[in-house]
Amino acid sequence: MAILPIRRAGDPVLREKARRIRTIDKSILKLIDDMWETMYDAPGVGLAAPQIGVSLKLVVIDVHDPKHEKIALVNPEIVKRSGERRVDEGCLSVPGFRGEIVRSVKVLAKGIDPYTGKEVRIKAQDDLMAEALEHEIDHVNGILYIDYLPNPGALIALNDAPEVRR
């Protein structure tokens, strides 16, 4: 396993639509292991492959909540979402800043479990998992949370921000 450099806003790979993974082989499983190690080292609750410079539809998420197991998803997508809530969000690719944006209350996502090869569906409601699913799946579609800010001035430097959960 390896800790990989996290790409920052401005890197073109973060704005690409990532490619679908056609075959889950040893190289994909190794990439997932590296993503887990990189995410935990950062530290973060989620990481998408484009954030480490790999333009593939692959995400890992661990919100450290007993309601949700940690997940790795190949070719993830949002199936359904509903409701709106304001969240204070940050990103490993936009270090040192946070911003208040609108995310969904309920999220249903699907993807392939890389360890079983089977499709899985993840439901989340009004919690960090719902936010993380939308955030990481946005990454594989070339979207950053800062795209949802009303203007660049709405980005808050962490040293000016009130204490928030991670």
N, CA and C of each residue as an Amber inpcrd file, in Angstrom:
protein
   498
   0.8500000  -1.1790000   0.0000000   0.0000000   0.0000000   0.0000000
   0.8930000   1.2390000   0.0000000   0.3010000   2.3230000  -0.5110000
   1.0670000   3.5650000  -0.6110000   0.1710000   4.7620000  -0.3540000
   0.7540000   5.7750000   0.2610000   0.0550000   7.0430000   0.4200000
   0.3920000   7.8750000  -0.8130000  -0.6360000   8.2680000  -1.5290000
  -0.4470000   8.9750000  -2.7970000  -0.7290000  10.4650000  -2.6380000
  -0.1150000  11.3040000  -3.4770000  -0.3980000  12.7410000  -3.4160000
  -1.8360000  13.0270000  -3.8410000  -2.4720000  13.9210000  -3.1080000
  -3.8500000  14.3150000  -3.4370000  -3.7960000  15.5380000  -4.3390000
  -4.4900000  15.4380000  -5.4640000  -4.5450000  16.5390000  -6.4260000
  -5.3940000  17.6600000  -5.8620000  -5.0060000  18.8810000  -6.2030000
  -5.7070000  20.0610000  -5.6880000  -6.4920000  20.7590000  -6.7770000
  -7.4760000  21.5410000  -6.3530000  -8.2840000  22.3300000  -7.2910000
  -7.3380000  23.0530000  -8.2420000  -7.6900000  23.0480000  -9.5140000
  -6.8410000  23.6200000 -10.5450000  -6.1970000  22.5240000 -11.3860000
  -6.0800000  21.3080000 -10.8290000  -5.5380000  20.1800000 -11.5840000
  -6.6230000  19.7030000 -12.5590000  -6.3030000  19.6220000 -13.8590000
  -7.3240000  19.2580000 -14.8580000  -8.0040000  17.9080000 -14.6250000
  -7.3200000  16.9430000 -13.9870000  -7.9340000  15.6330000 -13.7770000
  -9.1830000  15.7360000 -12.9080000  -9.2430000  16.7430000 -12.0420000
 -10.4070000  16.9060000 -11.1690000 -11.6360000  17.3950000 -11.9230000
 -11.4540000  17.8720000 -13.1470000 -12.5760000  18.3910000 -13.9280000
 -13.0060000  17.4400000 -15.0500000 -12.3340000  16.2980000 -15.1610000
 -12.6910000  15.3110000 -16.1860000 -13.8100000  14.4080000 -15.6850000
 -14.6380000  13.9460000 -16.6300000 -15.5640000  12.8620000 -16.3000000
 -14.7230000  11.5920000 -16.3100000 -14.6830000  10.9130000 -15.2030000
 -13.8530000   9.7080000 -15.0910000 -14.4020000   8.5840000 -15.9710000
 -13.5090000   7.6610000 -16.3240000 -13.8760000   6.5150000 -17.1690000
 -14.4540000   5.3880000 -16.3060000 -15.4180000   4.6720000 -16.8860000
 -15.9920000   3.4960000 -16.2280000 -14.9290000   2.4080000 -16.1280000
 -15.0030000   1.6510000 -15.0710000 -14.1100000   0.5020000 -14.8930000
 -14.8090000  -0.7080000 -15.4930000 -14.1390000  -1.3530000 -16.4160000
 -14.7420000  -2.5070000 -17.1060000 -14.4160000  -3.8370000 -16.4220000
 -13.2350000  -3.9200000 -15.8260000 -12.8080000  -5.1590000 -15.1780000
 -12.1890000  -4.8340000 -13.8290000 -12.6430000  -5.5460000 -12.8180000
 -12.0650000  -5.3850000 -11.4840000 -10.9810000  -6.4540000 -11.3480000
  -9.7330000  -6.0060000 -11.4510000  -8.6070000  -6.9220000 -11.3610000
  -7.7100000  -6.5320000 -10.1890000  -6.5340000  -7.1670000 -10.1030000
  -5.6130000  -6.9020000  -8.9920000  -5.1720000  -5.4470000  -8.9550000
  -5.0390000  -4.8190000 -10.1230000  -4.5990000  -3.4170000 -10.1330000
  -5.6580000  -2.4970000  -9.5300000  -6.9340000  -2.8080000  -9.7420000
  -8.0190000  -2.0060000  -9.1450000  -8.0390000  -2.2300000  -7.6330000
  -7.8870000  -3.4680000  -7.1970000  -7.8830000  -3.7600000  -5.7590000
  -6.6800000  -3.0990000  -5.0730000  -5.5390000  -3.0550000  -5.7240000
  -4.3530000  -2.3660000  -5.1890000  -4.6200000  -0.8710000  -5.1030000
  -5.2630000  -0.3140000  -6.1470000  -5.6130000   1.1070000  -6.1500000
  -6.5390000   1.4200000  -4.9730000  -7.5070000   0.5650000  -4.7180000
  -8.4270000   0.7590000  -3.5930000  -7.6490000   0.7540000  -2.2780000
  -6.7400000  -0.1880000  -2.1040000  -5.9250000  -0.2200000  -0.8810000
  -5.1490000   1.0870000  -0.7170000  -4.5610000   1.5760000  -1.8100000
  -3.8150000   2.8420000  -1.7630000  -4.7360000   4.0130000  -1.4430000
  -5.9600000   3.9710000  -1.9740000  -6.9210000   5.0450000  -1.6970000
  -7.3060000   5.0520000  -0.2180000  -7.5400000   3.8660000   0.3600000
  -7.8600000   3.8040000   1.7970000  -6.7210000   4.4130000   2.6030000
  -5.5020000   3.9980000   2.3170000  -4.3630000   4.4810000   3.0870000
  -4.1970000   5.9960000   2.9290000  -4.3600000   6.4910000   1.7090000
  -4.2400000   7.9270000   1.4360000  -5.3250000   8.7070000   2.1660000
  -6.5720000   8.2070000   2.1080000  -7.6950000   8.8920000   2.7550000
  -7.5060000   8.9590000   4.2680000  -7.1340000   7.8300000   4.8870000
  -6.9640000   7.8210000   6.3370000  -5.7930000   8.7050000   6.7590000
  -4.7410000   8.7600000   5.9470000  -3.5870000   9.5820000   6.2730000
  -3.9060000  11.0710000   6.1910000  -4.8400000  11.4600000   5.3180000
  -5.0900000  12.8800000   5.0080000  -5.4630000  13.7530000   6.2110000
  -6.3320000  13.4760000   7.1160000  -7.3620000  12.4430000   7.1290000
  -8.6480000  12.9570000   6.4740000  -9.4060000  12.0210000   5.9180000
 -10.6750000  12.3730000   5.2970000 -11.7010000  11.2850000   5.5350000
 -12.9260000  11.5060000   5.0620000 -13.9810000  10.4960000   5.1740000
 -14.3030000   9.8790000   3.8190000 -13.7430000  10.4290000   2.7540000
 -13.9750000   9.8900000   1.4260000 -12.8690000  10.3190000   0.4890000
 -12.7150000   9.5370000  -0.5960000 -11.7190000   9.8540000  -1.6160000
 -12.1770000   9.2340000  -2.9200000 -12.0560000   9.9970000  -3.9900000
 -12.3720000   9.5100000  -5.3280000 -11.0680000   9.3610000  -6.1060000
 -11.0160000   8.3850000  -7.0090000  -9.7920000   8.1250000  -7.7640000
  -9.2430000   9.3730000  -8.4690000 -10.0800000  10.2490000  -9.0530000
  -9.5080000  11.4490000  -9.6750000  -8.7020000  12.3150000  -8.7060000
  -9.0030000  12.2400000  -7.4280000  -8.2770000  13.0380000  -6.4470000
  -6.8240000  12.5870000  -6.2750000  -6.5120000  11.3870000  -6.7550000
  -5.1200000  10.9380000  -6.7420000  -4.5990000  10.8200000  -8.1760000
  -5.2890000  11.5020000  -9.1040000  -4.8070000  11.5830000 -10.4770000
  -5.1950000  10.4250000 -11.3740000  -6.1270000   9.5820000 -10.9190000
  -6.5550000   8.4210000 -11.7040000  -7.9880000   8.6680000 -12.1670000
  -8.1710000   8.8470000 -13.4590000  -9.4890000   9.1930000 -13.9890000
 -10.3590000   7.9480000 -14.1930000 -10.7070000   7.3180000 -13.0750000
 -11.5880000   6.1510000 -13.0730000 -12.7310000   6.3880000 -12.0960000
 -13.8720000   5.7570000 -12.3710000 -15.0470000   5.8840000 -11.4990000
 -14.8920000   4.9160000 -10.3230000 -14.2750000   5.4350000  -9.2770000
 -13.9770000   4.6300000  -8.0980000 -13.9240000   5.5530000  -6.8920000
 -14.6470000   5.1690000  -5.8170000 -14.6520000   5.9620000  -4.5910000
 -14.5330000   5.0490000  -3.3780000 -13.9730000   5.6100000  -2.3060000
 -13.9590000   4.9460000  -1.0040000 -14.5190000   5.9320000   0.0120000
 -15.3070000   5.4200000   0.9610000 -15.9380000   6.2670000   1.9790000
 -15.9640000   5.5230000   3.3080000 -15.5670000   6.2360000   4.3690000
 -15.6940000   5.7180000   5.7300000 -16.0530000   6.8990000   6.6280000
 -17.3250000   6.9680000   7.0070000 -17.8020000   8.0940000   7.8170000
 -17.7120000   7.8140000   9.3210000 -17.1470000   6.6700000   9.6860000
 -16.9510000   6.3240000  11.0970000 -18.2610000   6.4280000  11.8790000
 -19.2960000   5.8070000  11.3420000 -20.6240000   5.8290000  11.9440000
 -21.1190000   4.3850000  11.9800000 -21.5550000   3.8900000  13.1410000
 -22.0050000   2.5010000  13.2180000 -23.1810000   2.1690000  12.2960000
 -23.9080000   3.2020000  11.8400000 -25.0210000   2.9440000  10.9030000
 -24.5290000   2.5830000   9.5020000 -23.2770000   2.9140000   9.2020000
 -22.7580000   2.7260000   7.8460000 -21.3830000   2.0740000   7.8740000
 -21.2670000   0.9660000   7.1490000 -19.9610000   0.3370000   6.9930000
 -19.1300000   1.1580000   6.0220000 -17.8200000   1.0180000   6.0900000
 -16.9850000   1.6760000   5.0940000 -17.2390000   0.9880000   3.7590000
 -17.1630000   1.7850000   2.6770000 -17.5010000   1.2320000   1.3630000
 -16.4820000   1.6540000   0.3100000 -16.2720000   0.7520000  -0.6240000
 -15.5590000   1.0520000  -1.8610000 -16.5700000   0.7580000  -2.9630000
 -16.7240000   1.6910000  -3.9000000 -17.6900000   1.5220000  -4.9850000
 -17.0310000   1.7430000  -6.3350000 -17.2420000   0.7990000  -7.2240000
 -16.7990000   0.9020000  -8.6070000 -17.9830000   1.3910000  -9.4330000
 -17.7410000   2.3520000 -10.2970000 -18.7770000   2.9310000 -11.1630000
 -19.9970000   3.4080000 -10.3780000 -19.7560000   4.2010000  -9.3250000
 -20.8780000   4.6560000  -8.4960000 -21.7360000   5.6930000  -9.2040000
 -23.0030000   5.7040000  -8.8610000 -23.9050000   6.7420000  -9.3580000
 -25.0430000   6.9440000  -8.3790000 -25.5760000   8.1480000  -8.4040000
 -26.7440000   8.4610000  -7.5870000 -27.9680000   7.9870000  -8.3600000
 -28.7880000   7.1680000  -7.7020000 -30.0030000   6.6490000  -8.3180000
 -31.1710000   7.5850000  -8.0300000 -31.2140000   8.0690000  -6.7940000
 -32.3330000   8.9130000  -6.3740000 -31.8610000   9.8070000  -5.2430000
 -32.3940000  11.0080000  -5.2200000 -32.1280000  11.9290000  -4.1110000
 -33.3760000  12.7570000  -3.8900000 -33.5360000  13.2170000  -2.6510000
 -34.6900000  14.0610000  -2.3650000 -34.3720000  14.9730000  -1.1820000
 -35.1260000  16.0490000  -1.0980000 -34.9670000  17.0100000  -0.0210000
 -33.7220000  17.8640000  -0.1990000 -33.6680000  18.9140000   0.6090000
 -32.5090000  19.8040000   0.5960000 -32.1380000  20.1520000   2.0270000
 -30.8490000  20.2340000   2.2630000 -30.3410000  20.6780000   3.5550000
 -29.0270000  21.4010000   3.3230000 -28.7520000  22.3430000   4.1940000
 -27.5090000  23.1030000   4.1000000 -26.4430000  22.3730000   4.9130000
 -25.2570000  22.2120000   4.3270000 -24.1550000  21.5540000   5.0130000
 -22.8920000  22.4020000   4.8840000 -22.0480000  22.2750000   5.8640000
 -20.7500000  22.9300000   5.8470000 -19.7690000  21.8780000   5.3410000
 -19.2500000  22.0850000   4.1370000 -18.4850000  21.0330000   3.4780000
 -17.0550000  21.4650000   3.1880000 -16.1580000  20.4950000   3.2060000
 -14.7660000  20.7080000   2.8390000 -14.3360000  19.5990000   1.9000000
 -13.0850000  19.6580000   1.4660000 -12.6000000  18.6740000   0.5000000
 -11.0840000  18.5750000   0.6000000 -10.5730000  17.3620000   0.4990000
  -9.1310000  17.1620000   0.5320000  -8.4390000  17.8330000  -0.6560000
  -9.1780000  18.0610000  -1.7370000  -8.6100000  18.7160000  -2.9180000
  -8.7220000  20.2360000  -2.8610000  -9.3750000  20.7490000  -1.8320000
  -9.4710000  22.1930000  -1.6030000  -9.0820000  22.4120000  -0.1350000
  -7.8130000  22.1200000   0.2120000  -7.4070000  22.1520000   1.6170000
  -7.4440000  23.5520000   2.2110000  -7.8070000  23.5870000   3.4940000
  -7.7840000  24.8560000   4.2170000  -9.0370000  25.6880000   4.0900000
 -10.0530000  25.1530000   3.4170000 -11.2890000  25.9130000   3.2040000
 -12.5050000  25.0410000   3.4290000 -13.6260000  25.7040000   3.6990000
 -14.9420000  25.0640000   3.7970000 -15.9490000  26.0170000   3.1850000
 -17.1110000  25.4930000   2.8960000 -18.1660000  26.3450000   2.3870000
 -19.5240000  25.7370000   2.6640000 -20.5200000  26.5850000   2.8310000
 -21.8750000  26.1000000   3.0700000 -22.5710000  25.9300000   1.7260000
 -23.0350000  24.6960000   1.4690000 -23.7190000  24.3900000   0.2190000
 -24.9880000  23.6010000   0.5170000 -25.7760000  23.3530000  -0.5170000
 -26.9990000  22.5610000  -0.3770000 -26.7280000  21.1450000  -0.8720000
 -27.0680000  20.1840000  -0.0560000 -26.9970000  18.7670000  -0.4020000
 -28.3730000  18.1540000  -0.1630000 -28.5460000  16.9350000  -0.6200000
 -29.8230000  16.2360000  -0.4640000 -29.9870000  15.6890000   0.9490000
 -31.2380000  15.5350000   1.3590000 -31.5480000  14.9150000   2.6500000
 -31.4260000  13.4000000   2.5120000 -32.0600000  12.8330000   1.4680000
 -32.0250000  11.3920000   1.2300000 -31.2600000  11.1180000  -0.0590000
 -30.4040000  10.0940000   0.0080000 -29.6130000   9.7050000  -1.1560000
 -29.6580000   8.1860000  -1.2970000 -29.8700000   7.7390000  -2.5180000
 -29.7510000   6.3230000  -2.8520000 -28.7030000   6.2370000  -3.9550000
 -27.6270000   5.5210000  -3.6650000 -26.5480000   5.3660000  -4.6400000
 -26.3780000   3.8860000  -4.9520000 -25.7920000   3.6160000  -6.1150000
 -25.4780000   2.2330000  -6.4570000 -24.0880000   2.1850000  -7.0730000
 -23.5190000   1.0120000  -7.0400000 -22.2160000   0.7760000  -7.6270000
 -21.8800000  -0.6960000  -7.4750000 -20.6990000  -1.0520000  -7.9040000
 -20.2450000  -2.4380000  -7.8050000 -19.3170000  -2.5610000  -6.5990000
 -19.5860000  -3.5580000  -5.7680000 -18.6850000  -3.8700000  -4.6680000
 -17.4650000  -4.5600000  -5.2880000 -16.2740000  -3.9590000  -5.1700000
 -15.1170000  -4.5250000  -5.8590000 -14.6620000  -5.8710000  -5.2970000
 -15.0880000  -6.2140000  -4.1000000 -14.6560000  -7.4560000  -3.4730000
 -15.5620000  -8.6330000  -3.8370000 -16.8330000  -8.3420000  -4.1570000
 -17.7600000  -9.4150000  -4.5290000 -18.1290000  -9.3650000  -6.0100000
 -17.9510000  -8.2070000  -6.6330000 -18.3410000  -8.0460000  -8.0330000
 -19.8400000  -7.8450000  -8.2090000 -20.5670000  -7.7220000  -7.1030000
 -22.0210000  -7.5730000  -7.1640000 -22.4300000  -6.1140000  -7.0050000
 -23.5680000  -5.7820000  -7.6260000 -24.1110000  -4.4290000  -7.4580000
 -24.6350000  -4.2750000  -6.0400000 -24.3480000  -3.1300000  -5.4600000
 -24.8730000  -2.8000000  -4.1410000 -25.5770000  -1.4580000  -4.2220000
 -26.4960000  -1.2620000  -3.3080000 -27.1980000   0.0110000  -3.1760000
 -27.0080000   0.5040000  -1.7580000 -26.7330000   1.7810000  -1.6360000
 -26.5230000   2.3820000  -0.3210000 -27.5430000   3.4840000  -0.1270000
 -28.3050000   3.3590000   0.9690000 -29.2720000   4.3960000   1.3290000
 -28.7100000   5.1980000   2.4900000 -28.8760000   6.4900000   2.4060000
 -28.4470000   7.3500000   3.5070000 -29.4270000   8.5040000   3.6030000
 -29.6520000   8.9510000   4.8280000 -30.6110000  10.0310000   5.0530000
 -30.1090000  10.9770000   6.1270000 -30.0080000  12.2480000   5.7520000
 -29.7350000  13.3240000   6.7010000 -28.5000000  13.0640000   7.5680000
 -27.4340000  12.5350000   6.9420000 -26.2220000  12.2870000   7.7030000
 -24.9920000  12.4760000   6.8180000 -23.8250000  12.2520000   7.4180000
 -22.5740000  12.4470000   6.7020000 -22.4370000  11.4800000   5.5270000
 -22.9950000  10.2770000   5.6250000 -22.9110000   9.3290000   4.5070000
 -23.6320000   9.8700000   3.2840000 -24.8000000  10.4640000   3.4630000
 -25.5330000  11.0380000   2.3230000 -24.6860000  12.1250000   1.6630000
 -24.1080000  12.9740000   2.4780000 -23.2550000  14.0620000   1.9710000
 -22.0240000  13.4950000   1.2630000 -21.3810000  12.5030000   1.8670000
 -20.1650000  11.9180000   1.2920000 -20.4540000  11.2110000  -0.0290000
 -21.5680000  10.5180000  -0.1170000 -21.9250000   9.8610000  -1.3800000
 -22.0460000  10.8930000  -2.5030000 -22.7910000  11.9650000  -2.2420000
 -22.9300000  13.0030000  -3.2710000 -21.5790000  13.6390000  -3.5910000
 -20.7980000  13.9400000  -2.5640000 -19.5130000  14.6080000  -2.7430000
 -18.5510000  13.7610000  -3.5850000 -18.3830000  12.5030000  -3.2220000
 -17.4250000  11.6490000  -3.9310000 -17.9050000  11.2910000  -5.3380000
 -19.1950000  11.0850000  -5.5050000 -19.7160000  10.7890000  -6.8460000
 -19.6220000  12.0290000  -7.7250000 -19.7720000  13.2140000  -7.1320000
 -19.4990000  14.4430000  -7.8930000 -18.0710000  14.4180000  -8.4430000
 -17.1110000  13.9970000  -7.6250000 -15.7050000  13.9700000  -8.0660000
 -15.5210000  13.1450000  -9.3340000 -16.1630000  11.9840000  -9.4310000
 -15.9670000  11.1530000 -10.6320000 -16.6830000  11.7420000 -11.8440000
 -17.4930000  12.7640000 -11.5970000 -18.1710000  13.4690000 -12.6860000
 -17.5440000  14.8390000 -12.9570000 -16.3850000  15.1020000 -12.3620000
 -15.6610000  16.3460000 -12.6220000 -16.2150000  17.5670000 -11.8990000
 -16.9420000  17.3350000 -10.8080000 -17.5740000  18.4280000 -10.0560000
 -16.9170000  18.5420000  -8.6850000 -16.6360000  19.7670000  -8.2700000
 -16.1210000  20.0400000  -6.9270000 -17.2040000  20.7540000  -6.1220000
 -17.1800000  20.5910000  -4.8120000 -18.2120000  21.2300000  -3.9860000
 -18.2090000  22.7410000  -4.1580000 -17.0680000  23.3190000  -4.4740000
 -16.9950000  24.7770000  -4.6440000 -17.8430000  25.2540000  -5.8180000
 -18.1940000  24.3380000  -6.7200000 -19.0670000  24.6950000  -7.8450000
 -20.4700000  25.0580000  -7.3740000 -20.8420000  24.6190000  -6.1770000
 -22.1750000  24.8890000  -5.6370000 -22.2380000  26.1640000  -4.8090000
 -21.1010000  26.7840000  -4.5730000 -21.0900000  28.0230000  -3.7950000
 -21.7110000  29.1520000  -4.6090000 -22.4170000  30.0710000  -3.9550000
 -23.0500000  31.1700000  -4.6950000 -22.0250000  32.1050000  -5.3390000
 -20.8360000  32.2080000  -4.7350000 -19.7590000  33.0440000  -5.2850000
 -18.4640000  32.6530000  -4.5850000 -17.3060000  33.0040000  -5.1740000
 -16.0290000  32.6290000  -4.5640000 -15.8350000  33.1800000  -3.1560000
 -16.4700000  34.2990000  -2.8340000 -16.3580000  34.8800000  -1.5050000
 -17.0280000  34.0500000  -0.4350000 -17.8380000  33.0720000  -0.8290000
 -18.5240000  32.2190000   0.1360000 -17.6050000  31.1210000   0.6770000
 -16.4210000  30.9780000   0.1000000 -15.4420000  30.0180000   0.5910000
 -14.8030000  30.5920000   1.8510000 -14.7670000  29.7970000   2.9140000
 -14.2710000  30.2770000   4.2070000 -12.9620000  29.5720000   4.5400000
 -11.9310000  30.3470000   4.8440000 -10.6640000  29.7630000   5.2930000
 -10.8890000  29.0900000   6.6390000 -10.3000000  27.9330000   6.8280000
 -10.5270000  27.1760000   8.0620000 -10.1410000  27.9430000   9.3190000
  -9.1280000  28.7730000   9.2600000  -8.7630000  29.5120000  10.4700000
  -9.8110000  30.5570000  10.8370000 -10.7530000  30.8570000   9.9160000
 -11.8450000  31.7870000  10.1980000 -13.1690000  31.0670000  10.4670000
 -13.1980000  29.7680000  10.2010000 -14.4550000  29.0210000  10.2940000
 -14.7000000  28.5330000  11.7180000 -15.9820000  28.4390000  12.1130000
 -16.2880000  27.8450000  13.4100000 -15.9230000  26.3620000  13.3750000
 -15.7320000  25.7470000  14.5270000 -15.3900000  24.3410000  14.6080000
 -16.5140000  23.5060000  13.9740000 -16.1450000  22.5680000  13.1140000
 -17.1320000  21.7100000  12.4270000 -16.7120000  20.2620000  12.5490000
 -17.6630000  19.3650000  12.3190000 -17.3760000  17.9280000  12.3880000
 -16.5920000  17.5000000  11.1570000 -15.8580000  16.4510000  11.2790000
 -15.0830000  15.9050000  10.1510000 -15.7070000  14.6130000   9.7180000
